[in-house]
Amino acid sequence: MATVMIQAEHISKKFADNWAVKDISLQVHAGEIYGLVGADGAGKTTTMRLICGVLHLDSGSITVGNFDINRQTDQARSLIGYLAQRFSLYEDLTVLENIRFFAEVRGLTADEWLPRCLDILNFVGLLDFKDRFAGKLSGGMKQKLGLAAALVHKPKILLLDEPTTGVDPVTRQDFWQLIIKLAAQEGVAMLVSTPYMDEASRCHRVGFMREGKILVEDTPGNLQKSLKGKIFELKGSPLPLLRKIVQNHPLVKYAQMFGDRIHLYISADPSQTILEALSQTIVEQGGSLTNLRMIEPQLEDVFISLIETNYE
């Protein structure tokens, strides 16, 4: 069993009368990518700030490595690399000068920082741009520089707060290849927050967050299996009318539009009679049905079903 690098037990944080994080417990092991998944305001960023000691707990406990984040803050932070949503660059410094700054802040000596910085820049694909001013970098390059700064002291734990928000699809793919490589080859424990379900599917385990709580956590595969045999895809027109019609069926838990189709969650075992009744009702009420078939659940279906179940 891999070493537990992050242990959060029943942690909570309140701002005024609002619980930003409420009674969360989670573990992240060495070499594991754990995804905190949820919409804006779910509590993902606050959870990360509590884990790295930027915010103080109202209740609960957090251990990073073997160190208590409240009582041994400096020792715990020495194990952590943190990339915030908005990484602050010195735009009038070059890429190499920026990462040198973070290396020296982390205590690297003069004969240590240059080879380490060059290695890291090569790893994230920025070595050829080491003399470019940070202000001239693209959004994706700035995020890679942020990752380089977080890695410069060889952390055992990496906290990445929505690291690919606002970057192009190719850069997102490149960034995730770096994350996977760090976990697999370096054994770094990763806690990654994301609103994107395709990124969640790359994690070893995910915790779905809403309103400061983790609704459920498991592997992406196990979460998808929990809805196996209950998700159907409906095609036809007009989609708003079709959605309104199927939502009124007592056995349809939810109907959610996915592009040019609708996903249905049928809460009971779907018999042919139910499907035929849905098809007939659609036609009777002026809709046009092209196809209605069972499909493999996606993580989006899991998340929506959790929201419908817990907040109906």
PyMOL commands that set and color helices and strands:
alter all, ss='L'
color gray80, all
select helices_A, chain A and resi 44-51+73-77+95-105+110-124+127-129+134-136+139-151+169-186+197-200+220-225+239-247+272-284+299-310
alter helices_A, ss='H'
color red, helices_A
select strands_A, chain A and resi 4-15+18-29+33-37+59-64+67-68+80-83+157-161+189-194+205-210+213-218+231-237+252-258+261-266+288-294
alter strands_A, ss='S'
color yellow, strands_A
deselect
rebuild
show_as cartoon
